[in-house]
Amino acid sequence: MRIGVLSRGSEELDWLQKLGFRSMQWVGFAESPAAPPQNDWKPFVEKFAAETERRGVRVSAIGALYKNPLDPKQTDSACAVFQRAIEVAAFMGVRTVSGFAGAVIEWQMNERGGNPVYKPFENFIPQLLAFWEPLARMAAERNVRIAFENCPQGPWHLPVMHYNSLSQPAQWERFFNATSCENLGLEWDPSHLMCQLIEPVATIHKFGSRIFHVHAKDAFINRQLLEAYGICHPGVAEHRFPGLGQANWAEIVHALLRAKYDSDLSIEGWHDPVFRNHPAGPKLEDAGLTLAKHTLEQYVAGTE
């Protein structure tokens, strides 16, 4: 298990190596020269793979697309992106392709209030399976796994009027019980669970065999605000770098190793309210990444 960082690819290799990272998740794949509609993608990928190998940097996963593949306007292009990402992953020897599972968005009008109400996502598991299982079978033939990030994409970090149906453990349970594809799993991120007041370590014990990739991001719940105003209030929940929130990283790593997790911890930046590059203030993103790296390294030493 290495400590990695989310990176947009070859143009950031100098930066991540300067910070001391030996693992990266390649995000922004859909906007890269390897993605559709580009057909001649192999020269770019060969050069990228050679550069990572030369520097001793491991690509832990390819972040293919973090939108809504089940939105009819996006479905065809999303399918093409995931197909290409699977091909590229197999070509590079990367085991995991990741993204959002998406959701079927149907709503009805609440006549009493005049407001739209989403129909429950559990109604649409057949549609989820119809999109993802063919891709999973394609990926399995190439020894590639597909991992879904559990980010709600809703207001207040909650699954409210959102578009990622696999943001909650109850829905994971329904989905995994309904599929026979063992290579469909999770890109697990504890911050999204903590912001829903869900204990993250318990989900590792229950779903550990389905955790294929980890986003290392922390969260802080302001209990004074929570008790005064409730969970749907600005500032009650916020994302932070590991080491600056309330996650128990010693127990998280312990539980992941117990579950035989076989990949890296990829620090996801850009979210900490203090350790970030402020437009009119200090540039603290790299300092936050360094702090997070040092926090996590003490728990993974010797696990590689």
C-alpha positions as CSV (number, residue, x, y, z in Angstrom):
1,M,0.0,0.0,0.0
2,R,1.5,3.3,-1.1
3,I,0.4,6.9,-0.4
4,G,-0.7,8.5,-3.7
5,V,-2.4,11.6,-5.0
6,L,-5.0,12.5,-7.6
7,S,-3.3,13.8,-10.6
8,R,-4.3,14.8,-14.2
9,G,-1.5,12.7,-15.7
10,S,1.8,13.2,-17.4
11,E,2.0,17.0,-17.1
12,E,1.9,16.7,-13.2
13,L,4.5,14.0,-12.8
14,D,7.3,16.4,-11.9
15,W,5.0,18.0,-9.3
16,L,3.9,14.8,-7.6
17,Q,7.5,13.4,-7.6
18,K,8.7,16.7,-6.0
19,L,6.2,16.1,-3.2
20,G,7.5,12.6,-2.7
21,F,4.5,10.6,-4.0
22,R,5.1,7.2,-5.5
23,S,1.5,6.5,-6.5
24,M,-1.1,8.4,-8.4
25,Q,-4.7,8.1,-9.6
26,W,-5.0,9.4,-13.2
27,V,-8.1,11.6,-13.1
28,G,-9.5,13.7,-15.9
29,F,-9.2,10.8,-18.2
30,A,-12.2,11.9,-20.3
31,E,-10.4,15.1,-21.3
32,S,-7.1,13.4,-22.0
33,P,-5.5,12.5,-25.4
34,A,-6.3,8.9,-24.6
35,A,-10.1,9.3,-24.5
36,P,-12.7,9.3,-27.3
37,P,-13.0,10.6,-29.9
38,Q,-9.2,10.2,-30.3
39,N,-8.5,6.8,-31.9
40,D,-4.7,6.7,-32.0
41,W,-4.3,6.7,-28.2
42,K,-1.5,4.1,-27.8
43,P,1.5,6.4,-28.5
44,F,0.4,8.8,-25.8
45,V,-0.3,6.0,-23.3
46,E,2.9,4.3,-24.0
47,K,4.9,7.5,-23.3
48,F,2.9,8.1,-20.1
49,A,3.4,4.5,-18.9
50,A,7.1,4.7,-19.6
51,E,7.4,8.0,-17.7
52,T,5.6,6.7,-14.6
53,E,7.8,3.5,-14.7
54,R,11.0,5.5,-15.0
55,R,10.1,7.6,-12.0
56,G,8.9,4.6,-9.9
57,V,5.3,6.0,-9.8
58,R,2.5,3.5,-9.7
59,V,-0.9,4.3,-11.3
60,S,-3.4,2.9,-8.8
61,A,-6.6,3.7,-10.9
62,I,-7.9,5.5,-13.9
63,G,-10.6,8.0,-13.0
64,A,-12.7,7.7,-16.1
65,L,-15.7,10.0,-15.6
66,Y,-17.4,11.6,-12.6
67,K,-20.7,12.7,-14.2
68,N,-24.0,10.9,-14.6
69,P,-23.7,8.0,-17.2
70,L,-27.4,7.2,-16.8
71,D,-28.5,10.7,-17.9
72,P,-29.8,10.0,-21.5
73,K,-27.9,12.9,-22.8
74,Q,-24.6,11.5,-21.5
75,T,-25.1,7.7,-21.8
76,D,-23.5,7.1,-25.2
77,S,-20.5,9.3,-24.6
78,A,-20.0,8.0,-21.1
79,C,-20.2,4.4,-22.3
80,A,-17.5,5.1,-24.9
81,V,-15.3,6.8,-22.2
82,F,-15.5,3.8,-19.8
83,Q,-14.9,1.3,-22.7
84,R,-11.7,3.2,-23.7
85,A,-10.6,3.6,-20.0
86,I,-10.9,-0.2,-19.6
87,E,-8.8,-0.7,-22.8
88,V,-6.2,1.7,-21.5
89,A,-6.1,0.2,-18.1
90,A,-5.6,-3.2,-19.5
91,F,-2.8,-1.9,-21.8
92,M,-1.0,-0.2,-18.9
93,G,-1.6,-3.0,-16.4
94,V,-3.8,-0.8,-14.2
95,R,-6.3,-2.9,-12.3
96,T,-9.1,-0.4,-11.6
97,V,-11.2,2.1,-13.6
98,S,-13.3,4.4,-11.5
99,G,-16.1,7.0,-11.7
100,F,-19.7,7.7,-10.6
101,A,-22.3,5.0,-11.1
102,G,-24.8,7.7,-12.0
103,A,-28.6,7.6,-11.4
104,V,-31.9,7.6,-13.3
105,I,-33.5,10.9,-12.4
106,E,-37.3,10.8,-12.4
107,W,-39.5,13.0,-10.3
108,Q,-43.0,13.8,-9.6
109,M,-44.7,17.0,-8.4
110,N,-45.7,17.2,-4.8
111,E,-49.1,18.8,-5.2
112,R,-49.3,20.0,-1.7
113,G,-46.0,21.9,-1.9
114,G,-45.6,22.5,-5.6
115,N,-42.1,21.1,-5.4
116,P,-40.4,18.2,-7.4
117,V,-39.7,15.0,-5.5
118,Y,-37.1,12.5,-6.8
119,K,-38.4,8.9,-7.2
120,P,-36.3,6.5,-5.0
121,F,-33.1,5.4,-6.7
122,E,-33.7,1.8,-5.5
123,N,-36.5,1.7,-8.1
124,F,-33.9,1.9,-10.9
125,I,-31.4,-0.9,-10.0
126,P,-32.3,-2.8,-13.2
127,Q,-31.3,0.3,-15.3
128,L,-28.0,0.5,-13.3
129,L,-27.3,-3.1,-14.0
130,A,-28.2,-2.8,-17.7
131,F,-25.6,0.0,-18.1
132,W,-22.8,-1.4,-15.9
133,E,-22.9,-5.2,-16.3
134,P,-21.9,-5.2,-20.0
135,L,-18.9,-2.9,-19.1
136,A,-18.1,-5.1,-16.2
137,R,-18.0,-8.2,-18.4
138,M,-15.7,-6.4,-20.9
139,A,-13.5,-5.3,-18.0
140,A,-13.4,-8.8,-16.5
141,E,-12.1,-10.2,-19.8
142,R,-9.1,-7.8,-19.4
143,N,-8.6,-8.4,-15.7
144,V,-9.9,-4.9,-14.9
145,R,-12.3,-3.8,-12.1
146,I,-14.8,-1.0,-12.0
147,A,-15.0,1.1,-8.8
148,F,-17.8,3.6,-8.0
149,E,-17.0,6.6,-5.8
150,N,-19.6,7.1,-3.0
151,C,-19.8,10.9,-3.3
152,P,-23.5,12.1,-3.0
153,Q,-23.1,15.2,-5.1
154,G,-25.9,16.9,-3.2
155,P,-26.3,20.0,-1.0
156,W,-24.6,19.9,2.4
157,H,-22.6,16.8,1.3
158,L,-25.8,14.8,1.6
159,P,-27.7,12.6,-0.8
160,V,-30.4,15.2,-1.4
161,M,-31.6,15.8,-5.0
162,H,-28.3,14.3,-6.3
163,Y,-27.2,12.1,-9.2
164,N,-25.0,9.3,-7.7
165,S,-27.2,6.4,-6.7
166,L,-24.3,4.5,-5.0
167,S,-23.6,7.1,-2.3
168,Q,-25.1,5.2,0.6
169,P,-24.4,1.8,2.1
170,A,-28.0,0.6,1.9
171,Q,-27.9,1.1,-1.9
172,W,-24.5,-0.6,-2.1
173,E,-26.1,-3.6,-0.5
174,R,-29.0,-3.6,-3.0
175,F,-26.8,-3.2,-6.0
176,F,-24.2,-5.9,-5.0
177,N,-26.9,-8.3,-4.1
178,A,-28.5,-7.8,-7.5
179,T,-25.3,-8.3,-9.6
180,S,-23.3,-11.4,-10.4
181,C,-20.3,-9.3,-11.5
182,E,-17.6,-9.6,-8.9
183,N,-15.5,-6.9,-10.5
184,L,-18.0,-4.2,-9.7
185,G,-17.0,-2.4,-6.5
186,L,-16.3,0.8,-4.6
187,E,-13.9,3.7,-4.8
188,W,-14.4,4.2,-1.0
189,D,-14.0,7.6,0.5
190,P,-14.6,8.0,4.3
191,S,-15.3,11.7,4.1
192,H,-18.6,11.2,2.2
193,L,-19.8,8.7,4.9
194,M,-18.8,10.9,7.8
195,C,-20.7,13.9,6.3
196,Q,-23.8,11.6,6.4
197,L,-23.0,10.7,10.1
198,I,-22.1,7.1,9.0
199,E,-19.3,5.3,10.8
200,P,-16.8,4.6,7.9
201,V,-14.8,1.7,9.5
202,A,-18.0,-0.3,9.9
203,T,-18.5,-0.1,6.1
204,I,-15.1,-1.6,5.5
205,H,-15.9,-4.6,7.7
206,K,-19.1,-5.1,5.7
207,F,-18.1,-4.3,2.2
208,G,-14.3,-4.8,2.3
209,S,-14.1,-7.3,-0.5
210,R,-15.8,-4.7,-2.8
211,I,-13.4,-1.9,-2.0
212,F,-11.1,-1.7,-5.1
213,H,-9.7,1.9,-4.6
214,V,-9.6,4.4,-1.8
215,H,-9.8,8.2,-1.8
216,A,-8.1,9.4,1.3
217,K,-10.1,12.4,2.4
218,D,-11.1,13.5,5.9
219,A,-14.1,15.3,7.2
220,F,-15.0,17.4,10.2
221,I,-18.4,17.6,11.8
222,N,-19.0,20.8,13.8
223,R,-21.1,19.4,16.6
224,Q,-22.0,22.8,18.0
225,L,-23.5,23.8,14.7
226,L,-25.1,20.4,14.2
227,E,-26.8,20.5,17.6
228,A,-27.9,24.1,17.1
229,Y,-29.1,24.1,13.4
230,G,-29.2,20.4,12.2
231,I,-27.3,18.7,9.5
232,C,-28.7,20.8,6.6
233,H,-26.8,23.9,7.5
234,P,-23.7,25.4,5.9
235,G,-20.5,24.6,7.9
236,V,-21.8,21.6,9.8
237,A,-19.8,19.2,7.6
238,E,-16.7,20.0,5.7
239,H,-14.1,18.0,3.9
240,R,-10.4,18.2,5.0
241,F,-7.1,16.7,4.4
242,P,-6.3,13.5,6.3
243,G,-4.9,14.5,9.7
244,L,-7.0,17.6,9.9
245,G,-10.4,15.9,10.4
246,Q,-12.0,13.4,12.6
247,A,-11.3,10.1,10.7
248,N,-9.4,7.4,12.6
249,W,-6.8,6.6,9.9
250,A,-5.0,4.0,12.1
251,E,-8.2,2.0,12.3
252,I,-9.1,2.6,8.7
253,V,-5.8,1.3,7.4
254,H,-6.0,-1.6,9.9
255,A,-9.5,-2.5,8.6
256,L,-8.5,-2.2,5.0
257,L,-5.5,-4.6,5.5
258,R,-7.8,-7.0,7.4
259,A,-10.1,-6.9,4.4
260,K,-7.1,-7.7,2.1
261,Y,-7.3,-4.4,0.3
262,D,-4.8,-4.5,-2.5
263,S,-4.3,-1.0,-3.8
264,D,-3.1,2.4,-2.6
265,L,-4.5,5.4,-0.6
266,S,-5.0,8.3,-3.1
267,I,-5.2,11.7,-1.3
268,E,-7.9,13.8,-2.8
269,G,-7.1,17.5,-2.5
270,W,-8.9,20.7,-3.5
271,H,-11.5,20.5,-0.7
272,D,-9.8,21.7,2.5
273,P,-11.1,25.1,3.5
274,V,-7.7,26.3,4.8
275,F,-5.0,24.2,3.1
276,R,-5.9,25.1,-0.4
277,N,-4.7,27.7,-3.0
278,H,-6.7,30.7,-2.1
279,P,-7.3,33.0,-5.1
280,A,-6.3,36.2,-3.2
281,G,-4.3,34.6,-0.5
282,P,-1.7,32.0,0.4
283,K,-1.1,28.9,-1.8
284,L,-1.4,26.1,0.8
285,E,-2.6,23.1,-1.4
286,D,0.9,21.5,-1.5
287,A,1.4,22.0,2.2
288,G,-1.9,20.2,2.9
289,L,-0.9,17.3,0.6
290,T,2.4,17.0,2.4
291,L,0.7,17.0,5.8
292,A,-1.8,14.4,4.7
293,K,1.0,12.2,3.2
294,H,3.0,12.4,6.5
295,T,-0.2,11.5,8.5
296,L,-0.9,8.4,6.4
297,E,2.7,7.2,6.0
298,Q,3.0,6.2,9.6
299,Y,0.2,3.6,9.2
300,V,1.3,2.0,5.9
301,A,5.0,1.7,6.5
302,G,6.1,-1.8,5.5
303,T,2.8,-2.7,3.8
304,E,4.0,-2.4,0.2
